[in-house]
């Protein structure tokens, strides 16, 4: 892991981004205080996902998901009649 002052990062941004693309983590300092961390995006993201991350519309998880815990989230129950009525309302069909 490298660290770099803001002025040095500004002057050699392309070189530092090449290091990040190669998988290295870089800590950005303002004087001697760390203020940011540059990390490579995880492998396996599609170009569409990368674009969403770059636009700030998608945040990557900070820790792995616990699928078992996710599947234990309670879900609501809807009767068949309620589902049909809701679908009819959406389509503009009234009975």
Helices and strands as residue ranges (DSSP letters): E 2-5, H 6-11, H 13-21, E 26-30, E 33-38, H 47-54, H 67-71, H 80-91
